[in-house]
Amino acid sequence: MERRRGEKQLRSLNGYERTARGLIERFMTEELWRRPRYAWHRFWGDVNPFPRTMRQVWDFAAGDADYAAHMVNGSPDEATLQRTGTKMAERLITALAIEPDHCVLDLGPGVARVGREMAPHIRRWVGADVSRKMLDRAAERMRHLPNATFAHISGDGDLPFPDEIFDRAYAHLVFFHIDKQEMWASIREIARCLKPGGILYGDTWNLQNEDGWQRWLAEVEHYRGRRRPVHHNRWSTEAEMRTFAERAGLVTLACLHDSCWLQLIAARPFADGSLPTLGDLSTLPPPAGSWYYND
Ligand SMILES: C[S@@+](CC[C@H](N)C(=O)[O-])C[C@H]1O[C@@H](n2cnc3c(N)ncnc32)[C@H](O)[C@@H]1O
């Protein structure tokens, strides 16, 4: 039977009952005493009368290595961070035709899961994130890579870089955490910082796909009658992503929409109006019914 409007949500997204018994069951099953920071974050997120800012959420998550890995893409350990980071770096290098002399921006790199694996293949890698503590973790994981630099940014979209310095820019698993206003401002700023012929990749949850829609419904239920944390998931549509890219002066080369992810690939035209050539996009979408990192 359909739940009545305003009725309290009784089950969490992970399938546990939202009762004292359910909490204890979850604590035991997930061995949360081994992950006290995560456990505390879940609990305090629900009861804290003063919600955290975006920066506080990610700084807190970066407080221990396991929790940081979990928050960036659900990785349980460093080995998984490296495995999934390598896969995504390879996908981006192939799809965006990233070359060894390129200067590449990673917006919202977190612990540099992707950046650590991308940097050895390019001239310069720049990570820009709202969380200084995530950047500290990224710097630690990339200390063997002298071509990596880090920028702490406000999160309102503004970027502290001159015009036309990046050949490529990507924002992976970032736009779905931020409001449309900041997503738009970030795309506009990236467009400014891309060289002519430069390419942007950005992804977010896809409202138009069945898997994406089911996830949307699950989250609507999950937060019914409760306060959403500042980094809660957001969704978009192809038309919206294309509009933002094109209003920022970019040309949409592709907007993949057949998976739970919307994946925008947009370019700044060269001075003569021509467009850069893309590589093979076929590995970019995650398999149906899944997202990348469950494999
Ligand atoms: C889910 S993590 C993804 C990290 C990384 N891209 C990856 O795939 O492993 C999201 C990251 O985006 C950062 N972030 C949140 N809002 C941001 C904003 N407005 N601009 C840039 N980074 C932001 C967070 O601090 C966090 O490091």
The ligand as an ORCA input file, in Angstrom:
! r2SCAN-3c Opt
* xyz 0 1
  C      32.090     12.116     -3.956
  S      33.582     13.032     -3.826
  C      34.317     12.601     -5.378
  C      35.823     12.701     -5.359
  C      36.511     12.326     -6.686
  N      36.049     13.137     -7.788
  C      36.343     10.858     -6.993
  O      35.673     10.528     -7.966
  O      36.911     10.054     -6.254
  C      33.055     14.733     -4.062
  C      34.169     15.758     -3.897
  O      33.671     17.018     -4.382
  C      34.107     18.033     -3.503
  N      33.189     19.187     -3.679
  C      31.973     19.395     -3.119
  N      31.444     20.543     -3.560
  C      32.334     21.064     -4.440
  C      32.354     22.244     -5.240
  N      31.350     23.124     -5.242
  N      33.439     22.459     -6.026
  C      34.465     21.580     -6.038
  N      34.507     20.460     -5.285
  C      33.452     20.202     -4.511
  C      34.082     17.393     -2.145
  O      34.890     18.083     -1.215
  C      34.619     16.000     -2.474
  O      36.017     15.965     -2.393
*
